Amino acid sequence: PSPTRGGNPPPKSCAVDVVGPICESGDFLAKDRPLPKDLKSGDLLAVFSAGAYGRTMSSNYNTRLMAPEIVVNGSTFAVATRRQTYADVLACERVPKGI
């Protein structure tokens, strides 16, 4: 992952593990990655290889919503697949009669 503000991490950086919120024990997006010490909650990181966080490998495990897909070409971008909603996730759910 790289901070979206551009450039290389400033000299005041520290090596950190970047983890995701889904898998409880092995959910690493990066290990020992130098990132700026001044990163804070809400800052954005660009993840160039997302593995199971990409649309192809994603699922609704623990009712997680699938991320949107954004196509980027230089400075131009477009939403290819919109962000999923909870209504989308529950749309196929049915309670059988008599249960």
N, CA and C of each residue as an Amber inpcrd file, in Angstrom:
protein
   297
   0.8170000  -1.1930000   0.0000000   0.0000000   0.0000000   0.0000000
   0.8570000   1.2510000   0.0000000   0.3620000   2.2790000  -0.6080000
   1.0510000   3.5640000  -0.6520000   0.0740000   4.6590000  -0.2820000
   0.5230000   5.6770000   0.4790000  -0.3750000   6.7970000   0.7720000
  -0.8000000   7.4670000  -0.5230000  -2.0500000   7.8840000  -0.6010000
  -2.5540000   8.4750000  -1.8460000  -2.1130000   9.9120000  -2.0400000
  -1.4050000  10.4870000  -1.0870000  -0.9690000  11.8760000  -1.2630000
   0.2240000  11.9700000  -2.2000000   0.7330000  10.8430000  -2.6630000
   1.7970000  10.8280000  -3.6650000   3.1890000  10.8520000  -3.0920000
   4.1390000  10.5000000  -3.9300000   5.5380000  10.5240000  -3.5230000
   5.9090000   9.3520000  -2.6390000   7.1680000   9.3060000  -2.2820000
   7.6510000   8.2640000  -1.3900000   7.3620000   8.6450000   0.0530000
   7.3210000   7.6450000   0.9570000   7.1010000   7.9960000   2.3580000
   8.1740000   8.9680000   2.8290000   7.8030000   9.9470000   3.6560000
   8.7950000  10.9010000   4.1540000   9.8090000  10.1940000   5.0410000
  10.9400000  10.8630000   5.3290000  11.9710000  10.2330000   6.1610000
  11.4360000   9.7280000   7.4910000  10.4470000  10.4170000   8.0650000
   9.8820000   9.9750000   9.3310000   8.8390000   8.8980000   9.0470000
   9.2920000   7.6780000   8.8180000   8.3760000   6.5830000   8.5510000
   8.7120000   5.4280000   9.4830000   7.7970000   4.4960000   9.5670000
   8.0480000   3.3100000  10.3760000   7.4770000   2.1110000   9.6190000
   8.0570000   0.9520000   9.8660000   7.5980000  -0.2720000   9.2130000
   6.3880000  -0.8120000   9.9650000   5.3100000  -1.0400000   9.2420000
   4.0700000  -1.5200000   9.8520000   3.4890000  -2.6780000   9.0470000
   2.6050000  -3.4260000   9.6750000   1.8170000  -4.4280000   8.9770000
   0.4750000  -3.7850000   8.6610000   0.0060000  -3.9340000   7.4290000
  -1.3030000  -3.4180000   7.0230000  -2.2320000  -4.6210000   6.9500000
  -3.2820000  -4.5930000   7.7540000  -4.1830000  -5.7340000   7.8550000
  -5.5980000  -5.3260000   7.4810000  -6.3810000  -6.3000000   7.0980000
  -7.7750000  -6.0610000   6.7590000  -8.6850000  -6.4850000   7.8930000
  -9.9750000  -6.1720000   7.7830000 -10.9150000  -6.4240000   8.8810000
 -11.6260000  -7.7750000   8.8260000 -11.3010000  -8.6370000   7.8620000
 -12.1570000  -9.8030000   7.6620000 -11.6060000 -11.0810000   8.2910000
 -10.4750000 -11.5700000   7.8130000  -9.9340000 -12.8270000   8.3330000
  -9.2330000 -12.5590000   9.6570000  -9.4870000 -13.3990000  10.6290000
  -9.0550000 -13.1240000  11.9860000  -7.5590000 -13.3190000  12.2210000
  -6.8830000 -14.1760000  11.4450000  -5.4840000 -14.4600000  11.7780000
  -4.4900000 -14.1920000  10.6510000  -4.8780000 -14.2700000   9.4170000
  -3.9210000 -14.1370000   8.3330000  -4.2870000 -13.0970000   7.3100000
  -4.9200000 -12.0360000   7.7380000  -5.4730000 -11.0400000   6.8350000
  -4.4910000  -9.8810000   6.6230000  -3.3450000 -10.1710000   5.9930000
  -2.3150000  -9.1590000   5.7800000  -2.3640000  -8.6490000   4.3470000
  -2.4010000  -7.3370000   4.1720000  -2.2630000  -6.7320000   2.8590000
  -0.8100000  -6.3840000   2.5930000  -0.0370000  -6.1510000   3.6620000
   1.3950000  -5.8590000   3.5440000   2.0450000  -6.1010000   4.9030000
   3.2800000  -6.5700000   4.8790000   4.0420000  -6.7740000   6.1170000
   5.3080000  -5.9440000   6.0580000   5.6510000  -5.3560000   7.1960000
   6.8790000  -4.5610000   7.3140000   6.9840000  -3.4710000   6.2500000
   5.8800000  -2.8000000   5.9640000   5.8390000  -1.7710000   4.9270000
   6.1470000  -0.4060000   5.5390000   7.1230000   0.3470000   4.9930000
   7.3790000   1.6870000   5.5360000   6.2640000   2.6510000   5.1340000
   5.6090000   3.2150000   6.1250000   4.5460000   4.1900000   5.8950000
   4.7880000   5.4000000   6.7890000   4.3000000   6.5700000   6.3830000
   4.5090000   7.7800000   7.1870000   3.9510000   7.6250000   8.6030000
   4.6820000   8.1420000   9.5670000   4.2300000   8.0740000  10.9600000
   2.9920000   8.9200000  11.2050000   2.7310000   9.8860000  10.3300000
   1.5920000  10.7800000  10.5630000   0.2910000  10.2830000   9.9360000
   0.2430000   9.0290000   9.4370000  -1.0270000   8.4940000   8.9360000
  -2.0170000   8.4250000  10.0850000  -3.2760000   8.7030000   9.7800000
  -4.2910000   8.6570000  10.8240000  -5.5730000   8.0390000  10.2730000
  -6.4750000   7.7390000  11.1470000  -7.7510000   7.1540000  10.7630000
  -8.4190000   8.0280000   9.7120000  -8.8960000   7.4030000   8.6450000
  -9.5530000   8.1340000   7.5650000  -8.6450000   8.4510000   6.3930000
  -7.3030000   8.3480000   6.5840000  -6.3830000   8.5370000   5.4590000
  -6.5660000   7.3860000   4.4790000  -6.2940000   7.6470000   3.2210000
  -6.4550000   6.6290000   2.1920000  -5.1120000   6.0240000   1.8120000
  -5.1130000   4.7110000   1.5690000  -3.9490000   4.0100000   1.0440000
  -4.3490000   3.3780000  -0.2780000  -3.4640000   3.4070000  -1.2500000
  -3.7050000   2.7190000  -2.5150000  -3.1180000   1.3200000  -2.3930000
  -3.9400000   0.3060000  -2.6350000  -3.5050000  -1.0870000  -2.5830000
  -3.5110000  -1.5920000  -4.0230000  -2.3390000  -1.9080000  -4.5370000
  -2.2230000  -2.2400000  -5.9550000  -2.4900000  -3.7020000  -6.2580000
  -2.4350000  -4.5520000  -5.2730000  -2.7570000  -5.9610000  -5.4540000
  -3.5660000  -6.3830000  -4.2420000  -4.8690000  -6.5500000  -4.4290000
  -5.7640000  -6.7020000  -3.2840000  -6.1250000  -8.1390000  -2.9390000
  -5.7320000  -9.1230000  -3.7390000  -6.0540000 -10.5120000  -3.4190000
  -7.5470000 -10.6930000  -3.2020000  -7.9140000 -11.2420000  -2.0510000
  -9.3240000 -11.5220000  -1.7610000 -10.1540000 -10.2630000  -1.5640000
  -9.5020000  -9.0890000  -1.4900000 -10.2640000  -7.8560000  -1.3740000
 -10.7070000  -7.3470000  -2.7400000 -10.2130000  -7.9350000  -3.8070000
 -10.6820000  -7.5880000  -5.1420000 -12.0210000  -8.2540000  -5.3950000
 -12.7280000  -7.8220000  -6.3820000 -14.0780000  -8.3310000  -6.6690000
 -14.0860000  -9.8270000  -6.9860000 -13.0890000 -10.2980000  -7.7120000
 -13.0690000 -11.6940000  -8.1380000 -13.0670000 -12.6690000  -6.9710000
 -12.3110000 -12.3700000  -5.9310000 -12.1930000 -13.2730000  -4.7890000
 -13.0830000 -12.8730000  -3.6110000 -13.8710000 -11.8400000  -3.7580000
 -14.6520000 -11.3510000  -2.6250000 -15.8910000 -12.2040000  -2.3860000
 -16.4370000 -12.0520000  -1.2050000 -17.6830000 -12.7240000  -0.8460000
 -18.4030000 -11.8530000   0.1750000 -19.5470000 -12.3080000   0.6180000
 -20.2950000 -11.5720000   1.6240000 -20.0960000 -12.1820000   3.0140000
 -18.9240000 -12.7890000   3.2280000 -18.5790000 -13.3630000   4.5310000
 -18.8170000 -12.3300000   5.6250000 -19.4740000 -12.7500000   6.7010000
 -19.8180000 -11.8510000   7.8110000 -20.6160000 -10.6290000   7.3440000
 -21.3990000 -10.8030000   6.3080000 -22.2430000  -9.7530000   5.7400000
 -21.4370000  -8.5300000   5.3150000 -20.2160000  -8.7670000   4.8570000
 -19.3970000  -7.6690000   4.3270000 -19.9070000  -7.3160000   2.9420000
 -19.9910000  -6.0470000   2.6540000 -20.4140000  -5.6060000   1.3250000
 -19.2320000  -5.6680000   0.3680000 -19.4930000  -6.0790000  -0.8610000
 -18.4250000  -6.1230000  -1.8660000 -18.0770000  -4.7030000  -2.2980000
 -16.8060000  -4.4770000  -2.4750000 -16.3130000  -3.1590000  -2.8720000
 -16.6920000  -2.8640000  -4.3160000 -16.7880000  -1.5960000  -4.6520000
 -17.0280000  -1.2520000  -6.0550000 -15.7640000  -1.5140000  -6.8640000
 -15.9300000  -1.6410000  -8.1610000 -14.7730000  -1.7530000  -9.0550000
 -14.6420000  -0.4330000  -9.7920000 -13.4510000   0.1100000  -9.7510000
 -13.1650000   1.3810000 -10.4080000 -12.1040000   1.1280000 -11.4760000
 -12.3830000   1.5640000 -12.6920000 -11.4250000   1.4400000 -13.7900000
 -10.6800000   2.7680000 -13.8910000  -9.3360000   2.6880000 -13.8920000
  -8.5090000   3.8840000 -13.9340000  -7.6250000   3.8360000 -15.1640000
  -7.5800000   4.9480000 -15.8930000  -6.7080000   5.0840000 -17.0460000
  -6.0850000   6.4750000 -16.9700000  -4.8540000   6.5310000 -16.4580000
  -4.2150000   7.8280000 -16.2610000  -4.9610000   8.6230000 -15.2150000
  -5.4470000   9.7990000 -15.5790000  -6.1950000  10.6280000 -14.6260000
  -7.7020000  10.4660000 -14.7940000  -8.1250000   9.5430000 -15.6540000
  -9.5450000   9.3010000 -15.8910000  -9.9700000   8.0390000 -15.1530000
 -11.1680000   8.0520000 -14.5620000 -11.6660000   6.8610000 -13.8790000
 -13.1750000   6.7680000 -14.0530000 -13.6870000   5.5570000 -13.8590000
 -15.1270000   5.3330000 -13.9430000 -15.4880000   4.1530000 -13.0560000
 -16.7040000   4.1630000 -12.5260000 -17.2050000   3.0490000 -11.7250000
 -17.6730000   1.9600000 -12.6850000 -17.0520000   0.7890000 -12.6090000
 -17.4320000  -0.3270000 -13.4640000 -18.5160000  -1.1780000 -12.7970000
 -18.4140000  -1.3470000 -11.4900000 -19.4120000  -2.0750000 -10.7140000
 -19.6810000  -1.2630000  -9.4540000 -20.9100000  -0.8730000  -9.2210000
 -21.2230000  -0.0170000  -8.0740000 -21.0150000  -0.7550000  -6.7570000
 -20.8830000   0.0150000  -5.6840000 -20.7570000  -0.5540000  -4.3450000
 -22.0430000  -1.2980000  -3.9980000 -21.9020000  -2.4610000  -3.4050000
 -23.0370000  -3.2620000  -2.9960000 -23.7250000  -2.6300000  -1.7800000
 -25.0270000  -2.8530000  -1.6560000 -25.7760000  -2.3700000  -0.4920000
 -26.2570000  -3.5830000   0.3140000 -26.6910000  -3.3460000   1.5590000
 -27.2400000  -4.4490000   2.3520000 -28.5030000  -4.9940000   1.7010000
 -29.2770000  -4.1440000   1.0360000 -30.4640000  -4.6100000   0.3180000
 -30.0700000  -5.5980000  -0.7770000 -28.9420000  -5.3390000  -1.4580000
 -28.4520000  -6.2750000  -2.4730000 -28.1300000  -7.6300000  -1.8480000
 -27.4570000  -7.6060000  -0.7130000 -27.0370000  -8.8450000  -0.0470000
 -28.2510000  -9.6570000   0.3980000 -29.2610000  -8.9780000   0.9190000
 -30.4270000  -9.6760000   1.4580000 -31.4990000  -9.9750000   0.4160000
 -31.3540000  -9.4770000  -0.8080000 -32.3860000  -9.6200000  -1.8420000
 -32.7330000 -11.0730000  -2.1480000 -31.7920000 -11.9780000  -2.0290000
 -32.0420000 -13.3910000  -2.3550000 -32.4920000 -14.2040000  -1.1420000
 -32.5160000 -13.5980000   0.0260000 -32.8950000 -14.3170000   1.2500000
 -34.4160000 -14.5030000   1.2940000 -34.8520000 -15.6820000   1.7040000
 -36.2730000 -15.9740000   1.8730000 -36.4590000 -16.8200000   3.1320000
 -37.5360000 -16.5930000   3.8470000 -37.9070000 -17.4450000   4.9660000
 -39.0040000 -18.3800000   4.4550000 -38.7100000 -19.6790000   4.3840000
 -39.7150000 -20.6130000   3.8610000 -40.9770000 -20.6090000   4.7270000
 -42.1180000 -20.7580000   4.1010000 -43.3950000 -20.8030000   4.8350000
 -43.4100000 -22.0380000   5.7430000 -43.9950000 -21.8590000   6.8770000
 -44.1290000 -22.9810000   7.8170000 -42.9280000 -23.1900000   8.7120000
 -41.9510000 -22.3210000   8.6200000 -40.7590000 -22.4860000   9.4830000
 -40.7280000 -21.3770000  10.4970000
